[in-house]
Amino acid sequence: MNDPGLKSRRLIDVARSLFVVKGYAATSMDEVAYAARMSKTTLYTRYPSKAELFAAVIAAHAASTGMDFDPAELVGLPVLEALCTIAERFVEFTCNPEAIRLQLVYQSEGSQLPEVVAAFEHSGPEHDITVVERYLAAKVRQGELALGDPRFAAGYFLNAVKGTPSGTSLSPYAGLTPGQRRAHIRAIVALFLDGARPGDRT
């Protein structure tokens, strides 16, 4: 196992499994190193603290679901289709079982462990808002959207997408067919665009 990237992926996979099963506080860095069959030196060289390791777990999950993207990737799509693509990636990121379990770790332990909040917010919500903000700001510059504050709009958009079409559970899209999920997402995007497109605002 001489590939540094492979070692990092192994550490992330092992840490994710332990955080999901045991929680943040009950998972030790020594345990991660042992389970990954790596030295503590290797672990601490890559992730100097448990909070940084937790943040890396969240970031790796975001990347695996397509939320770590460059707005230029979507430049050729109509705004409606581009935002639907972003929204579908966001739903995949936030609503699958593993993401929900990590969110439960954040919610249950964050009040006692500020580093959990900071790590989760930085690699989860703050990252996602920044990515969407960059896309919206690009469309404002091109004159396709009229938004006074793209960052506020990005947060509002993602909150709306993560709404509760099938109840108030942590997995609001549970039970919906793929077609129903797409239809709900498209309706949210269309409603957002009703207030975001240039036009008469008097």
Buried (B, 14 or more C-beta within 10 A) or exposed (E): EEEEEEBBEBBBBBBBBBBBEEBBEEBEBEBBBBBBEBEEEBBBEBBEEBBBBBBBBBBBBBEEBBBBBEBEEBEEEEBEEBBBBBBBBBBBBBBBEBBBBBBEBBEBBBEEBEBBBBBBBBBBBEBBBEBBBBBBBBBBEEEBBEBEEBBEBBBBBBEBBBEEBBEEEBBBBEEBEEEEBBEBBBEBBEEBBEEBEEEEEE
